[in-house]
Amino acid sequence: MAPLTAPEREARRLLDLTRSDREAARTFLRGLSVDDQVALVCELPVGLRAKLLEVLPHPEAVIPALPEAELCFVAKAVGLADAGWILEHATDEQLQACLDLDVWRDESLAVDALAGWFDALADAGEETVVRAARSMDPELLYLFLRSRIRAVLKPSDDDWQPPVGSRTLEGQFFFQAIREGDDLETVGSVLQRLFDGDYWLYFRMMQALTWEDAAENEEFARRWRSGRLEDLGFPTWEEALSIYGFLDPEQRLRIPAAEPGLSRDGFHLPVYPPKLPVAIDAAHLIFRAAAALGDEERRAFLFSFVALANRVAVADRMPLGDAESIPSAIEKAARVASAGLDLLVRHHGEDAVTLLRRVPLDRLFRVGASLDRKERPPVASTQ
């Protein structure tokens, strides 16, 4: 096990203090900035973070400052059934990101996962449910409701009778459970809160349930999600898969001309900056080479490497809402890119640091993946 960093030691010391003297821990936290409190929370293993959040003097200030994916990880670690108090303080952007990261499997909507998040939102209270409904794509809200209920609009026929077992909130739209035995507790709560807090959104959903097509709505929801994920550094699956493009033995040895290896372009990180094991004695060559870079170059390396790890996670179809996916993607990115870097070092006779500056990380990974087909995701081998 790697030794704890100073921030990690401080976070664990504070967590121990919460067990013996909660008030002393609160007093200590009051003297810290919001950014410092966020750092302490994120330095802890995801399963321990909620214990520190519980003793924060002002969680309503710290929770909205958590990176979007970190909020998702914490809520899932607590258990969505018990995460309402966390989601209550989340921003609209955080709530949307949680759904983008966790309610899709590959390119298909995971309705059961979406239902779990709605249960948590309903538990967080009316204001949170209405905020979340307004902030998410209407297509996604429709798809959740459509998975649980069918709806009809009362016709003008005086002899019409509503379906047996159906309910109505306003006497015009009637809805009933699709599955027998579903008590519609969460769906009923969501609809009631929309009816009370945002009637026009409620009305729009009931009309959509009556007339609109589920497949078309899912396609639009998928597109909106894809665009937001790209803003967070996660490319489309087709784009991500390009890092596995096979290179023949001659192509592997080429160094692209006039293409800097380390991009200076940063992007918004949805996670707390990962602690990469950049050191002269690191296990992977890529990190040993990065240890010799200057400060600005290391920053560029961090963003370039995170971008590569994101591509690995997407190409390998790792669940983006699971905290374990990030370490797995980082490990694979480092292992495969190091294999590519090692080949170029041995062939060209240049040191690893020089080549790291010249060759993009995506290219190094592609070289490494071409050396060992076992590194390729199963789906890529059939393309």
C-alpha positions in Angstrom: 0.0 0.0 0.0 1.4 3.5 -0.9 2.2 5.8 2.0 -0.4 8.4 2.8 0.2 11.9 1.6 0.1 14.8 4.1 -3.5 15.8 3.0 -4.6 12.2 3.4 -3.1 12.0 6.9 -4.8 15.2 7.9 -8.2 14.0 6.6 -7.9 10.7 8.4 -6.7 12.5 11.6 -9.8 14.7 11.4 -12.1 11.8 10.8 -10.7 10.1 13.9 -11.3 13.3 15.8 -15.0 13.2 14.8 -15.4 9.9 16.6 -13.9 11.1 19.9 -14.8 14.8 19.9 -17.2 16.0 17.2 -17.3 19.6 18.6 -13.6 19.8 18.4 -13.7 18.6 14.8 -16.4 21.2 14.0 -14.3 23.9 15.5 -11.3 22.9 13.4 -13.4 22.8 10.2 -14.8 26.3 10.9 -11.3 27.7 10.5 -10.9 26.2 7.1 -12.0 27.7 3.7 -14.6 25.9 1.6 -11.9 24.8 -0.8 -9.8 23.3 2.1 -12.9 21.5 3.4 -13.6 20.1 -0.1 -10.0 18.9 -0.3 -10.3 17.1 3.1 -13.5 15.3 2.0 -12.0 14.2 -1.3 -8.8 13.0 0.2 -10.7 10.3 2.1 -11.7 7.0 0.5 -15.2 7.4 -1.0 -16.8 5.1 1.7 -15.6 7.4 4.5 -16.5 10.8 3.1 -20.1 11.0 4.3 -18.9 10.7 7.9 -16.9 13.9 7.5 -19.7 15.6 5.6 -22.0 14.9 8.6 -19.9 17.0 11.0 -19.3 20.0 8.6 -20.5 23.2 10.2 -22.1 24.3 6.9 -22.5 21.3 4.5 -24.8 23.5 2.4 -21.6 25.5 1.4 -19.3 22.5 0.9 -21.5 20.0 -0.9 -22.2 22.3 -3.9 -18.4 22.8 -4.3 -17.7 19.1 -4.7 -16.7 18.1 -8.3 -19.7 16.6 -10.0 -18.5 13.0 -10.2 -17.3 13.1 -6.5 -20.8 13.9 -5.4 -22.1 11.0 -7.4 -19.6 8.7 -5.8 -20.4 9.9 -2.3 -24.2 9.5 -2.8 -23.8 6.0 -4.1 -21.3 5.1 -1.3 -23.9 6.2 1.3 -26.6 4.4 -0.6 -29.1 6.3 -2.6 -31.9 5.4 -0.2 -30.0 7.4 2.5 -28.5 10.1 0.3 -31.4 12.6 0.3 -29.7 14.9 2.8 -26.7 15.2 0.5 -28.7 15.7 -2.7 -30.7 18.4 -0.9 -27.6 20.7 -1.1 -26.5 19.7 -4.6 -26.5 22.2 -7.4 -28.6 21.7 -10.5 -25.4 21.0 -12.5 -24.3 18.3 -10.0 -27.7 16.6 -10.1 -27.7 16.6 -13.9 -24.1 15.2 -13.9 -25.0 12.4 -11.5 -27.7 11.2 -13.9 -25.4 11.6 -16.9 -22.8 9.5 -15.3 -24.9 6.8 -13.6 -28.2 6.1 -15.3 -26.8 4.9 -18.7 -25.2 1.6 -19.5 -23.2 2.0 -22.7 -25.6 3.9 -24.9 -28.9 2.6 -23.3 -30.8 4.1 -20.5 -30.8 2.0 -17.3 -34.3 2.7 -16.1 -33.8 0.9 -12.7 -30.8 3.1 -11.9 -32.8 6.2 -12.9 -35.6 5.1 -10.6 -33.1 4.8 -7.7 -32.0 8.4 -8.2 -35.6 9.5 -8.3 -36.3 7.7 -5.0 -33.4 9.6 -3.5 -34.6 13.0 -4.9 -38.1 12.4 -3.6 -36.6 11.7 -0.2 -34.7 15.0 -0.4 -37.9 17.0 -0.4 -40.2 18.9 -2.7 -37.8 21.7 -3.6 -35.1 19.3 -4.6 -37.4 17.2 -6.7 -38.7 20.2 -8.6 -35.2 21.6 -9.0 -34.0 18.3 -10.4 -36.9 17.9 -12.7 -36.4 21.4 -14.1 -32.6 21.0 -14.5 -32.7 17.5 -16.2 -33.6 17.0 -19.9 -37.4 16.8 -20.2 -36.9 13.7 -22.3 -35.2 12.0 -19.3 -38.0 13.0 -16.9 -40.5 11.6 -19.5 -38.6 8.3 -19.8 -38.7 7.8 -16.0 -42.4 8.4 -15.9 -43.0 6.4 -19.0 -41.3 3.4 -17.5 -43.8 3.4 -14.6 -47.1 4.7 -15.7 -49.4 5.1 -18.7 -51.6 8.1 -19.0 -54.8 9.1 -20.9 -56.5 12.4 -21.4 -60.2 12.5 -20.5 -62.2 12.8 -23.7 -65.3 15.0 -24.0 -67.5 11.9 -24.1 -69.8 12.2 -21.1 -70.1 8.4 -20.8 -66.3 7.9 -20.6 -65.1 6.1 -17.5 -61.4 6.3 -16.3 -59.4 3.1 -16.4 -59.8 0.9 -13.3 -57.3 1.8 -10.7 -56.2 5.0 -12.3 -55.6 8.3 -10.5 -55.8 12.0 -11.4 -54.5 15.2 -9.8 -56.6 17.7 -11.8 -59.5 15.7 -13.4 -58.1 15.7 -16.9 -55.2 13.4 -17.1 -55.5 9.9 -15.6 -52.5 7.7 -14.9 -52.0 4.1 -13.7 -49.2 1.8 -13.0 -47.8 -0.3 -15.8 -46.7 -3.1 -13.5 -49.3 -4.8 -11.3 -48.5 -4.2 -7.6 -46.5 -1.0 -8.2 -47.7 1.4 -5.5 -46.3 4.4 -7.5 -45.1 6.0 -4.3 -42.2 7.8 -5.9 -44.0 8.5 -9.1 -47.0 9.8 -7.3 -44.8 12.0 -5.1 -42.9 13.4 -8.1 -46.1 14.2 -10.0 -47.8 15.8 -7.0 -44.7 18.0 -6.3 -44.5 19.0 -10.0 -48.3 19.8 -10.0 -47.8 21.9 -6.9 -44.4 23.5 -7.7 -44.3 23.7 -11.5 -47.7 23.1 -13.1 -46.5 23.8 -16.7 -43.8 21.1 -16.5 -46.3 18.7 -15.0 -48.8 19.5 -17.8 -46.0 19.0 -20.4 -45.1 15.6 -19.0 -48.7 14.4 -18.9 -49.2 15.5 -22.5 -45.9 13.7 -23.5 -47.0 10.5 -21.7 -50.3 10.6 -23.7 -48.8 11.3 -27.2 -45.1 11.0 -27.5 -42.8 8.1 -28.6 -40.3 6.6 -26.0 -37.6 5.7 -28.6 -37.5 9.2 -30.0 -37.2 10.7 -26.5 -34.4 8.4 -25.5 -32.5 9.3 -28.7 -32.7 13.0 -27.8 -31.8 12.3 -24.2 -28.7 10.4 -25.4 -27.6 13.3 -27.6 -27.9 15.9 -24.8 -26.0 13.6 -22.4 -23.2 13.0 -24.9 -22.7 16.7 -25.4 -22.5 17.4 -21.6 -20.1 14.5 -21.1 -17.8 15.9 -23.8 -17.7 19.1 -21.8 -16.5 17.0 -18.8 -13.7 15.4 -20.9 -15.5 12.2 -21.9 -15.6 11.8 -25.7 -18.1 9.7 -27.6 -17.5 6.0 -27.6 -16.7 6.0 -31.4 -14.1 8.8 -30.8 -12.7 7.1 -27.7 -12.2 3.8 -29.5 -9.7 5.5 -31.8 -7.0 4.9 -29.2 -7.2 1.2 -30.0 -6.6 1.8 -33.7 -4.2 -0.9 -34.7 -0.7 0.1 -35.9 1.5 -2.2 -37.9 5.1 -2.7 -36.7 6.4 0.0 -39.0 3.8 2.6 -38.0 4.4 2.0 -34.3 8.0 3.3 -34.6 7.1 6.6 -36.2 7.1 9.8 -34.3 4.4 12.3 -35.5 5.9 15.5 -36.8 5.1 18.9 -35.4 2.7 17.5 -32.8 3.5 18.4 -29.2 3.2 15.5 -26.8 1.7 17.5 -23.9 -1.3 19.6 -24.6 -1.6 22.9 -22.7 -5.4 22.9 -23.1 -7.1 22.2 -19.8 -10.8 21.3 -19.2 -13.2 21.1 -16.4 -12.4 18.1 -14.2 -15.6 16.4 -12.8 -13.4 14.7 -10.3 -11.0 15.9 -7.6 -7.6 16.1 -9.3 -6.2 12.5 -9.1 -3.0 11.9 -7.3 -0.9 10.3 -10.0 2.2 8.4 -8.8 4.6 10.7 -10.6 8.0 9.8 -9.1 11.4 8.6 -10.2 10.7 5.2 -8.7 7.1 4.9 -10.0 6.1 1.5 -11.3 5.2 2.8 -14.8 7.7 4.4 -17.1 5.2 7.1 -18.1 5.2 8.4 -14.5 8.9 8.1 -14.1 9.4 10.3 -17.2 6.8 12.8 -16.0 8.7 13.2 -12.7 11.5 14.9 -14.7 9.1 17.5 -16.2 8.9 21.1 -15.0 5.9 22.4 -13.1 4.0 23.7 -16.1 4.8 20.6 -18.1 3.5 18.4 -15.2 0.3 20.4 -15.2 0.0 19.8 -19.0 0.8 16.1 -18.4 -1.9 15.8 -15.7 -4.7 17.1 -18.1 -3.3 15.1 -21.0 -3.2 11.9 -18.9 -6.7 12.4 -17.4 -8.0 13.0 -20.9 -6.4 9.6 -22.0 -7.8 7.8 -18.9 -11.3 9.2 -19.8 -10.9 7.8 -23.3 -10.0 4.4 -21.8 -13.0 4.5 -19.5 -15.4 5.3 -22.3 -13.8 2.9 -24.9 -13.8 0.0 -22.4 -17.4 0.9 -21.4 -16.5 1.3 -17.7 -19.4 2.6 -15.6 -18.7 6.3 -15.3 -20.7 6.6 -12.1 -18.6 4.1 -10.2 -15.7 5.3 -8.2 -13.7 2.2 -9.0 -13.7 3.0 -12.7 -11.3 6.0 -12.4 -8.4 4.0 -10.8 -8.9 1.2 -13.2 -8.8 3.6 -16.2 -5.7 5.3 -14.8 -3.9 2.1 -14.2 -4.6 0.8 -17.7 -3.7 4.1 -19.4 -0.4 4.1 -17.5 0.4 0.5 -18.2 -0.3 0.6 -22.0 1.1 4.0 -22.7 4.3 3.0 -20.8 4.7 0.0 -23.1 4.4 2.3 -26.1 6.9 4.7 -24.6 9.4 1.9 -23.8 9.3 0.7 -27.4 10.1 4.1 -28.8 12.9 4.6 -26.2 14.5 1.4 -27.2 14.1 2.0 -31.0 15.1 5.6 -31.2 17.7 5.7 -28.5 16.2 8.9 -27.0 15.4 9.2 -23.3 11.8 8.8 -22.1 11.4 12.5 -21.0 12.3 13.8 -24.5 9.9 11.4 -26.2 7.1 12.2 -23.7 7.4 15.9 -24.8 7.3 14.9 -28.5 4.7 12.1 -28.7 1.0 12.6 -27.6 -0.1 10.3 -24.9 -2.9 9.0 -27.1 -0.3 7.9 -29.6 1.8 6.2 -26.9 -1.3 4.3 -25.8 -2.1 3.3 -29.3 1.4 1.9 -29.8 1.2 0.0 -26.6 -2.2 -1.4 -27.4 -1.0 -2.6 -30.8 1.8 -4.5 -29.1 -0.6 -6.7 -27.0 -4.0 -7.4 -28.3 -5.1 -8.6 -24.9 -5.1 -5.0 -23.8 -7.8 -4.2 -26.3 -11.5 -4.1 -25.1 -13.4 -7.1 -26.3 -15.7 -5.0 -28.5 -12.8 -3.5 -30.3 -11.5 -6.8 -31.5 -14.7 -7.3 -33.5 -14.5 -4.0 -35.3 
